[in-house]
Amino acid sequence: MSLNMTLNNEPHFRAVENLLFEWARAIDENRVEDVCNLLAPAGRYTVISRFNQDRGLPLAIMDSRSADQLRDRIMSMRIANVYEPQHYRHIVSGVQIVGKEANLLQLRSNYMVVRTMELTGDMKIISVGQCQDLVDISALSTGGDPVFQERKFVFDSRVIETLLIIPL
């Protein structure tokens, strides 16, 4: 990866960075349904351990293969699942454009998610890792917004200690 990759794509950098931040903010502000609009209709959302990713093992703890499939998961979270009220707070850093092919940019960024339990106020880091994203920027030329073709969270731990209800 060349440091010039981000510099050469500077006109797009702010737009894709804002896409990353809007994903995090939508979840942090309990607008979880909004993330589906940031994913292309045939886009993929995956949460996988670094252990599995590094070994080419396909098992992921979340793997939605379309925006509609992710939307169904979120609807189930809202209607069917019973869990203690909680809030997430994302920290996103180290955003880089690491590749480009036609209108698709490959991004890497680091993330940390802290969960706060509403009733007790207890806080805990629930996930830390790297996002490996593929972003379609074709709509930028007509004044539109970029969208995720692939949104992959690779978490550093081998396990997540509790049920992951809310998407990262």
VMD Tcl script that draws the C-alpha trace (Angstrom):
set ca {
  {0.00 0.00 0.00}
  {1.30 3.38 -0.96}
  {0.75 6.49 1.11}
  {-0.05 8.13 -2.22}
  {-3.20 5.97 -2.51}
  {-5.10 8.23 -0.10}
  {-3.55 11.38 -1.56}
  {-4.48 10.36 -5.11}
  {-8.07 9.82 -3.96}
  {-8.28 12.97 -1.82}
  {-11.44 14.24 -3.59}
  {-13.23 11.08 -2.42}
  {-11.60 10.70 0.97}
  {-13.90 13.02 2.92}
  {-17.02 11.42 1.39}
  {-15.97 7.88 2.30}
  {-14.77 8.96 5.73}
  {-18.19 10.52 6.34}
  {-19.80 7.25 5.23}
  {-17.81 5.40 7.93}
  {-18.73 8.01 10.54}
  {-22.43 7.98 9.58}
  {-22.55 4.18 10.05}
  {-21.13 4.56 13.56}
  {-23.32 7.55 14.42}
  {-26.50 5.82 13.21}
  {-25.87 2.94 15.61}
  {-24.71 5.19 18.46}
  {-27.86 7.33 18.12}
  {-30.19 4.31 17.99}
  {-30.98 4.86 14.31}
  {-29.81 1.35 13.54}
  {-32.23 0.95 10.63}
  {-30.41 3.76 8.80}
  {-27.30 1.62 8.26}
  {-29.25 -0.42 5.70}
  {-29.41 2.67 3.48}
  {-25.60 2.93 3.63}
  {-25.22 -0.59 2.25}
  {-25.79 -1.29 -1.46}
  {-28.88 -3.47 -2.08}
  {-26.64 -6.46 -2.87}
  {-24.00 -5.38 -0.32}
  {-22.55 -7.66 2.32}
  {-22.15 -7.01 6.06}
  {-19.89 -9.41 7.96}
  {-18.53 -9.64 11.51}
  {-15.74 -12.22 11.79}
  {-12.92 -12.97 14.23}
  {-9.36 -12.16 13.26}
  {-8.50 -15.79 14.07}
  {-10.93 -17.08 11.43}
  {-10.07 -14.34 8.91}
  {-6.32 -15.02 9.14}
  {-6.85 -18.73 8.54}
  {-9.37 -18.38 5.74}
  {-12.09 -19.94 7.88}
  {-15.53 -18.79 6.70}
  {-17.43 -18.85 10.02}
  {-18.66 -15.36 10.92}
  {-20.85 -14.36 13.85}
  {-22.89 -12.12 11.53}
  {-23.06 -12.41 7.75}
  {-25.80 -10.54 5.89}
  {-25.59 -10.88 2.13}
  {-27.89 -7.98 1.27}
  {-29.26 -4.78 2.75}
  {-32.66 -6.48 3.05}
  {-31.19 -9.36 5.06}
  {-29.55 -6.87 7.43}
  {-32.85 -4.96 7.64}
  {-34.65 -8.19 8.65}
  {-32.07 -8.82 11.40}
  {-32.56 -5.30 12.74}
  {-36.35 -5.67 12.66}
  {-36.03 -8.89 14.64}
  {-33.81 -7.05 17.14}
  {-36.51 -4.40 17.57}
  {-39.53 -6.72 17.74}
  {-38.62 -10.27 18.78}
  {-35.45 -10.13 20.86}
  {-35.57 -9.43 24.58}
  {-32.43 -7.87 26.03}
  {-31.41 -5.25 28.57}
  {-31.49 -1.74 27.07}
  {-28.01 -0.68 26.02}
  {-26.17 1.93 23.98}
  {-23.08 1.68 21.81}
  {-20.37 4.28 21.28}
  {-17.98 3.85 18.36}
  {-14.45 5.18 18.08}
  {-13.19 5.10 14.48}
  {-9.57 5.87 13.59}
  {-6.83 5.27 11.06}
  {-9.05 5.61 7.99}
  {-7.06 4.84 4.84}
  {-7.82 4.18 1.20}
  {-5.65 1.16 0.42}
  {-6.80 0.27 -3.09}
  {-8.94 1.33 -6.02}
  {-10.48 -0.49 -8.94}
  {-12.79 1.49 -11.22}
  {-15.38 3.11 -8.91}
  {-14.62 0.89 -5.92}
  {-12.34 2.00 -3.11}
  {-10.83 -0.41 -0.59}
  {-10.74 1.11 2.88}
  {-9.15 0.10 6.16}
  {-9.95 1.65 9.52}
  {-9.70 0.73 13.18}
  {-12.70 0.62 15.48}
  {-13.61 0.20 19.12}
  {-17.15 -0.20 20.42}
  {-18.08 0.51 24.05}
  {-21.41 -0.74 25.37}
  {-23.20 1.12 28.17}
  {-26.01 -0.66 29.96}
  {-28.94 1.73 30.34}
  {-30.14 0.51 33.74}
  {-26.83 0.24 35.60}
  {-24.56 2.55 33.61}
  {-21.94 -0.20 33.43}
  {-19.57 0.28 30.49}
  {-17.51 -2.34 28.70}
  {-15.44 -2.54 25.56}
  {-17.26 -5.19 23.53}
  {-15.31 -5.17 20.29}
  {-12.02 -3.85 18.91}
  {-10.58 -4.52 15.51}
  {-10.30 -3.44 11.90}
  {-12.91 -2.64 9.28}
  {-12.12 -3.88 5.78}
  {-14.53 -2.14 3.46}
  {-15.26 -1.89 -0.24}
  {-17.04 1.37 -1.10}
  {-18.79 2.22 -4.37}
  {-18.13 5.88 -5.21}
  {-19.86 5.94 -8.63}
  {-22.75 8.09 -7.36}
  {-20.35 10.89 -6.34}
  {-20.04 12.01 -9.97}
  {-23.78 12.85 -10.03}
  {-23.96 14.40 -6.57}
  {-24.98 11.18 -4.81}
  {-23.42 9.45 -1.84}
  {-21.02 6.51 -1.66}
  {-22.33 3.16 -0.40}
  {-20.74 0.06 1.06}
  {-20.46 -2.90 -1.29}
  {-18.81 -4.81 1.54}
  {-18.65 -3.86 5.21}
  {-16.48 -6.27 7.18}
  {-15.66 -5.97 10.89}
  {-12.69 -8.16 11.85}
  {-12.60 -8.28 15.65}
  {-9.29 -9.00 17.40}
  {-10.58 -11.37 20.09}
  {-11.44 -14.96 19.31}
  {-14.84 -14.54 20.95}
  {-17.42 -11.97 21.86}
  {-18.39 -12.70 25.43}
  {-22.06 -11.88 25.09}
  {-24.74 -12.09 22.46}
  {-24.09 -9.48 19.78}
  {-27.57 -8.04 19.30}
  {-26.98 -4.64 17.77}
  {-24.85 -4.62 14.60}
  {-21.37 -3.16 15.06}
}
mol new
graphics top color blue
foreach p $ca { graphics top sphere $p radius 0.5 }
foreach p [lrange $ca 0 end-1] q [lrange $ca 1 end] { graphics top cylinder $p $q radius 0.2 }
display resetview
